[in-house]
């Protein structure tokens, strides 16, 4: 039986240049499967304009904010460092100065101004923070956790605290370094630094959600709101292609964070030696970077068989005592003191342990404790700060429980 074929026409329509699309009545539409739907949600409309390059979240004025909300000390230090003169050198008001450098409109701060220099950014944008949790296992629904912190403040403050959170919940590898050295982090610090900075700068600030930092037994996840812009995909960012979602924020962040703004951050993270996977979740509107932790080798001790006399009846095996890591008495003393008080400075520790010599405290107590991953600095980026204190890590708290049993 003969079958006649009709004429088939295939039409390819390229993307237009007038996105987002609207009809004669001013309504905006997007394609959904074989059909279309009208966009009515404000956040989705904002993202449509953002993708078209017509609107940027970082320059949207923040209602209720003003130059009075600026941390004047931090802003003055930044301005003088970047521009080589005082902000008030020309007699201009702070409102005018902020407008001149793109951080305000002359009356209100924009989002970049709030997130970089406001004294309390979360008063205006509560969701724009980092929620960090460290789990003992490998699943998110675990009801147990080793450490957690809600990290607020400006973006530089969030970076510093989040980086410290990650470091204190990872292992340090001694390698060929000396006994008193802290050792290298099990994941290259450069990789974690780059991924964390990218999450803070390139997230979608039209989405009211927090960045999440999750430390599992086998990986570290950094999850930022907003999937990749339309012009990017995972292969492109691995090759260094970039798209500035928040150009004003990026321009200033180059001066405040370890960020270069050249699209090389992801490549540097990969070249640092970390094993990183990326997940661009379009439906969930989030981007996830997953850094694998090295597998630790479990060493099974060799057991020498012993000849025992024959006995009648069942003999219950002895209950093994809890295994306590071999720690020197000075380390155990420091662990116990910090476990009781929380955070202590150098002088406070010496007073409680009755130690007169600072070098003795450093060499016999602090350095071995930090090398073992049990104690950390509260200000790791400024080891010599007069405000420096010491506290237990998650591993230190586990050790404390074993020492007090």
C-alpha positions as CSV (number, residue, x, y, z in Angstrom):
1,X,0.0,0.0,0.0
2,X,1.5,3.3,-1.1
3,X,1.8,6.1,1.4
4,X,2.0,9.7,0.4
5,X,4.2,12.1,2.4
6,X,3.2,15.7,2.9
7,X,5.5,18.7,2.7
8,X,7.4,19.3,6.0
9,X,8.8,22.7,6.7
10,X,11.3,23.3,9.4
11,X,11.7,26.9,10.7
12,X,14.5,27.9,13.0
13,X,14.0,31.2,14.8
14,X,17.1,32.7,16.4
15,X,17.0,34.5,19.7
16,X,15.8,38.1,19.4
17,X,17.6,41.2,20.7
18,X,14.6,42.7,22.4
19,X,14.3,40.5,25.5
20,X,12.3,40.2,27.6
21,X,9.4,39.9,25.2
22,X,6.1,41.7,25.8
23,X,2.9,42.0,23.9
24,X,1.0,45.2,22.9
25,X,-0.7,45.2,26.3
26,X,2.6,45.4,28.1
27,X,2.5,41.8,29.4
28,X,5.7,39.8,29.5
29,X,5.8,36.2,28.3
30,X,8.3,33.3,28.5
31,X,8.2,30.0,26.7
32,X,7.1,26.9,28.7
33,X,7.4,23.6,26.8
34,X,5.4,23.9,23.6
35,X,3.4,26.8,25.0
36,X,4.0,30.1,26.7
37,X,3.0,31.7,30.0
38,X,2.7,35.2,31.3
39,X,5.3,36.3,33.9
40,X,3.7,38.1,36.9
41,X,6.1,37.4,39.8
42,X,8.3,40.4,40.6
43,X,11.5,38.3,41.2
44,X,11.1,36.5,37.9
45,X,10.6,39.8,36.0
46,X,13.7,41.2,37.7
47,X,15.7,38.1,36.5
48,X,14.4,38.5,33.0
49,X,15.6,42.1,32.9
50,X,18.8,41.0,34.5
51,X,19.5,38.3,31.8
52,X,18.8,41.0,29.1
53,X,21.4,43.2,30.6
54,X,18.8,45.9,31.4
55,X,18.9,45.6,35.2
56,X,21.5,44.7,37.8
57,X,20.6,43.7,41.4
58,X,23.7,45.3,42.9
59,X,22.7,48.9,41.9
60,X,19.1,48.7,42.9
61,X,18.5,51.2,45.7
62,X,17.8,49.8,49.2
63,X,14.8,51.4,50.7
64,X,15.3,53.0,54.1
65,X,19.1,53.1,53.8
66,X,21.3,56.2,53.8
67,X,24.9,57.3,54.1
68,X,24.4,57.3,57.9
69,X,24.4,53.4,57.7
70,X,27.9,53.3,56.3
71,X,30.7,52.0,58.5
72,X,32.8,55.2,58.2
73,X,36.0,53.7,59.4
74,X,35.9,50.8,56.9
75,X,34.8,53.0,54.0
76,X,37.4,55.7,54.7
77,X,40.2,53.1,54.8
78,X,39.0,51.6,51.5
79,X,38.6,55.0,49.8
80,X,42.0,56.2,50.8
81,X,43.7,52.9,49.8
82,X,42.0,52.8,46.4
83,X,41.9,56.5,45.4
84,X,44.9,57.8,47.3
85,X,43.0,60.6,49.1
86,X,40.4,61.3,51.7
87,X,36.8,60.9,50.7
88,X,36.0,64.5,52.0
89,X,39.1,66.0,50.3
90,X,37.0,67.9,47.7
91,X,34.4,69.1,50.2
92,X,31.7,66.8,48.8
93,X,29.1,65.2,51.1
94,X,29.3,61.5,51.7
95,X,26.1,61.0,49.7
96,X,27.8,62.6,46.7
97,X,30.9,60.6,47.1
98,X,29.0,57.3,47.3
99,X,27.0,58.3,44.2
100,X,30.2,59.2,42.3
101,X,31.7,55.7,42.8
102,X,28.4,53.9,42.1
103,X,27.4,52.9,45.7
104,X,24.3,55.1,46.0
105,X,21.9,57.4,44.2
106,X,22.5,60.5,46.3
107,X,19.8,59.6,48.8
108,X,19.9,55.9,49.4
109,X,22.6,53.2,49.2
110,X,22.3,50.6,46.6
111,X,22.8,46.9,47.3
112,X,26.5,47.0,46.6
113,X,26.9,49.8,49.0
114,X,25.0,48.0,51.7
115,X,26.7,44.6,51.3
116,X,30.2,46.1,51.2
117,X,30.1,48.9,53.7
118,X,26.9,49.1,55.8
119,X,27.4,48.5,59.5
120,X,24.6,46.0,59.7
121,X,23.7,44.8,56.1
122,X,21.2,42.2,57.3
123,X,19.0,44.8,58.8
124,X,18.1,45.6,55.2
125,X,18.6,42.2,53.6
126,X,18.3,39.5,56.2
127,X,18.6,36.6,53.7
128,X,21.9,37.8,52.3
129,X,24.2,35.8,54.6
130,X,25.9,32.4,54.8
131,X,24.5,29.4,56.7
132,X,27.3,27.0,57.5
133,X,26.9,23.5,58.9
134,X,29.4,20.7,59.4
135,X,28.0,17.1,59.5
136,X,29.7,14.0,60.8
137,X,28.3,11.9,57.9
138,X,27.6,12.3,54.2
139,X,23.9,13.2,54.0
140,X,22.1,16.5,54.4
141,X,19.2,15.1,56.4
142,X,21.4,13.9,59.2
143,X,20.0,15.2,62.5
144,X,23.5,15.4,64.1
145,X,26.0,18.1,63.3
146,X,29.5,18.9,64.5
147,X,29.4,22.7,64.0
148,X,27.1,25.4,62.7
149,X,27.2,29.1,62.3
150,X,25.0,31.8,60.8
151,X,27.5,34.2,59.2
152,X,26.3,37.7,58.7
153,X,28.0,41.1,58.2
154,X,29.5,42.7,55.1
155,X,30.8,40.5,52.3
156,X,34.5,40.8,53.4
157,X,33.4,39.8,56.9
158,X,31.3,36.9,55.6
159,X,34.3,35.7,53.6
160,X,36.6,35.8,56.5
161,X,34.3,34.0,58.9
162,X,33.1,31.4,56.3
163,X,36.7,30.6,55.3
164,X,37.6,30.1,59.0
165,X,34.5,27.9,59.5
166,X,35.6,25.6,56.6
167,X,39.2,25.4,57.8
168,X,38.3,24.5,61.3
169,X,36.2,21.7,60.1
170,X,38.7,20.1,57.8
171,X,41.8,18.1,58.6
172,X,45.4,19.3,58.5
173,X,48.0,17.1,56.9
174,X,51.4,17.2,58.4
175,X,53.3,15.8,55.4
176,X,57.0,16.6,55.6
177,X,56.5,19.7,57.8
178,X,57.9,20.0,61.3
179,X,56.0,18.8,64.4
180,X,55.1,22.3,65.6
181,X,53.8,23.4,62.2
182,X,50.0,23.6,61.6
183,X,50.3,21.5,58.5
184,X,48.5,21.9,55.2
185,X,44.8,21.8,54.8
186,X,43.5,18.6,53.3
187,X,41.9,20.6,50.5
188,X,44.0,23.4,48.9
189,X,43.2,26.7,50.5
190,X,43.4,28.5,47.2
191,X,40.6,26.4,45.7
192,X,38.3,27.0,48.7
193,X,39.1,30.7,48.7
194,X,38.2,31.1,45.0
195,X,35.0,29.1,45.2
196,X,33.8,31.1,48.3
197,X,34.6,34.4,46.8
198,X,32.8,33.5,43.5
199,X,29.7,32.5,45.5
200,X,29.6,35.9,47.3
201,X,30.2,38.0,44.2
202,X,28.4,36.2,41.5
203,X,25.2,35.0,43.3
204,X,21.8,36.2,42.2
205,X,20.9,39.0,44.5
206,X,17.4,39.1,43.1
207,X,16.8,35.8,44.9
208,X,16.1,36.2,48.6
209,X,18.1,33.2,49.8
210,X,21.3,32.5,51.7
211,X,24.5,31.0,50.5
212,X,25.0,27.6,52.1
213,X,28.4,26.1,53.1
214,X,28.1,22.4,54.0
215,X,31.0,20.3,55.2
216,X,30.4,16.6,55.0
217,X,32.7,13.7,55.8
218,X,33.5,13.2,52.1
219,X,33.0,16.6,50.6
220,X,32.5,20.4,51.0
221,X,29.6,22.0,49.2
222,X,29.2,25.7,48.5
223,X,25.7,26.5,47.2
224,X,24.9,30.0,45.9
225,X,21.4,31.2,44.9
226,X,20.9,31.6,41.1
227,X,21.8,29.3,38.3
228,X,24.4,30.3,35.6
229,X,23.4,33.2,33.3
230,X,22.0,32.1,29.9
231,X,25.3,32.8,28.2
232,X,27.3,30.5,30.4
233,X,27.5,26.7,31.1
234,X,29.7,24.6,33.2
235,X,32.2,23.9,30.4
236,X,32.5,27.6,29.7
237,X,33.3,28.5,33.3
238,X,35.9,25.7,33.5
239,X,37.6,27.4,30.6
240,X,37.6,30.8,32.2
241,X,34.6,32.4,30.5
242,X,32.8,34.9,32.8
243,X,29.7,37.0,32.9
244,X,29.5,39.8,35.4
245,X,26.1,39.4,37.0
246,X,26.9,42.2,39.5
247,X,29.4,44.5,37.8
248,X,29.4,47.3,40.4
249,X,29.9,44.9,43.2
250,X,32.6,43.1,41.3
251,X,34.4,46.4,40.6
252,X,34.8,47.2,44.3
253,X,35.2,43.6,45.5
254,X,38.5,43.4,43.6
255,X,39.9,45.8,46.2
256,X,38.3,44.1,49.2
257,X,38.4,40.4,48.6
258,X,41.0,38.0,47.1
259,X,39.3,38.3,43.7
260,X,40.8,39.3,40.4
261,X,37.7,39.6,38.3
262,X,39.2,38.1,35.1
263,X,37.2,34.9,34.9
264,X,40.2,32.9,36.2
265,X,38.9,32.0,39.6
266,X,37.4,28.7,38.7
267,X,40.5,27.7,36.7
268,X,42.7,28.6,39.6
269,X,40.5,26.5,41.9
270,X,41.0,23.5,39.6
271,X,44.7,24.1,39.0
272,X,45.2,24.2,42.8
273,X,44.8,20.5,42.8
274,X,41.3,20.2,44.2
275,X,38.7,17.8,42.7
276,X,35.7,19.9,42.1
277,X,32.3,19.1,40.5
278,X,29.7,21.7,39.5
279,X,26.0,21.5,39.3
280,X,24.0,24.2,37.6
281,X,20.5,23.6,38.9
282,X,18.2,25.6,36.7
283,X,14.9,24.4,38.2
284,X,16.1,24.9,41.7
285,X,17.7,28.2,40.7
286,X,21.0,27.5,42.4
287,X,24.6,26.8,41.6
288,X,26.6,24.2,43.5
289,X,30.3,23.6,43.8
290,X,31.3,20.3,45.3
291,X,34.9,19.8,46.5
292,X,35.8,16.2,47.3
293,X,37.7,15.6,50.5
294,X,40.7,13.1,50.3
295,X,39.9,9.6,51.5
296,X,41.6,8.9,54.8
297,X,43.4,5.6,55.0
298,X,42.1,3.4,57.9
299,X,45.1,1.5,59.3
300,X,44.1,-1.9,60.9
301,X,46.5,-2.8,63.6
302,X,48.2,-6.2,63.4
303,X,47.0,-8.5,66.1
304,X,49.4,-11.1,67.3
305,X,47.6,-14.4,68.1
306,X,48.0,-15.5,71.7
307,X,47.8,-19.0,73.0
308,X,45.3,-19.2,75.9
309,X,44.5,-22.3,78.1
310,X,41.4,-24.2,77.3
311,X,38.5,-23.2,79.6
312,X,35.1,-24.5,80.0
313,X,32.0,-22.2,79.6
314,X,31.6,-19.0,77.7
315,X,33.9,-16.1,78.7
316,X,32.7,-12.6,77.8
317,X,35.3,-10.6,75.9
318,X,36.6,-7.6,77.8
319,X,35.2,-4.2,77.0
320,X,37.7,-2.0,75.3
321,X,38.2,1.4,76.9
322,X,37.6,4.5,74.7
323,X,40.5,5.3,72.4
324,X,42.0,8.6,73.3
325,X,44.4,10.1,70.8
326,X,48.0,10.3,72.1
327,X,48.3,13.8,73.3
328,X,50.9,15.4,75.4
329,X,49.9,16.7,78.9
330,X,50.3,20.3,77.9
331,X,47.9,19.8,74.9
332,X,45.4,18.1,77.1
333,X,45.6,20.9,79.6
334,X,44.9,23.5,76.9
335,X,42.0,21.5,75.5
336,X,40.4,21.3,78.9
337,X,40.7,25.0,79.7
338,X,39.3,26.1,76.3
339,X,36.5,23.5,76.7
340,X,35.4,25.2,80.0
341,X,35.8,28.9,78.9
342,X,35.3,28.9,75.2
343,X,37.7,31.5,73.7
344,X,40.8,32.8,75.4
345,X,43.7,35.1,74.5
346,X,47.3,34.5,75.1
347,X,47.5,36.2,78.5
348,X,44.3,34.6,79.7
349,X,45.6,31.1,78.9
350,X,48.9,31.8,80.7
351,X,47.0,33.0,83.7
352,X,44.8,30.0,83.9
353,X,47.6,27.5,83.3
354,X,50.0,29.5,85.5
355,X,52.6,29.8,82.7
356,X,54.9,32.8,82.7
357,X,56.9,32.3,79.5
358,X,55.0,33.2,76.3
359,X,57.4,31.0,74.2
360,X,56.7,28.0,76.5
361,X,53.0,28.5,75.9
362,X,53.5,28.8,72.2
363,X,55.9,25.8,71.7
364,X,54.5,23.2,74.1
365,X,50.8,24.1,74.3
366,X,49.4,26.1,71.3
367,X,51.5,24.9,68.3
368,X,51.0,21.2,69.0
369,X,47.3,21.7,69.6
370,X,46.9,23.5,66.3
371,X,49.1,21.0,64.5
372,X,46.7,18.3,65.7
373,X,43.7,20.2,64.4
374,X,42.2,20.6,67.9
375,X,42.7,24.3,68.4
376,X,42.3,27.2,66.0
377,X,42.8,31.0,66.0
378,X,39.7,33.2,66.0
379,X,41.5,35.6,63.6
380,X,43.5,33.3,61.4
381,X,44.3,35.9,58.8
382,X,46.1,38.1,61.5
383,X,48.1,35.7,63.7
384,X,49.8,38.6,65.5
385,X,46.7,40.6,66.2
386,X,46.3,41.8,69.8
387,X,42.7,40.7,69.6
388,X,43.8,37.1,68.8
389,X,42.2,34.3,70.8
390,X,42.1,30.6,70.6
391,X,39.2,28.1,70.6
392,X,38.5,24.4,70.1
393,X,37.7,23.1,66.6
394,X,35.1,20.4,66.1
395,X,37.8,17.8,66.4
396,X,38.9,19.5,69.6
397,X,35.5,19.2,71.1
398,X,35.4,15.5,70.3
399,X,38.8,15.1,72.0
400,X,37.6,17.0,75.0
401,X,34.7,14.5,75.4
402,X,37.1,11.6,75.3
403,X,39.5,13.3,77.8
404,X,36.7,13.9,80.3
405,X,35.3,10.3,80.2
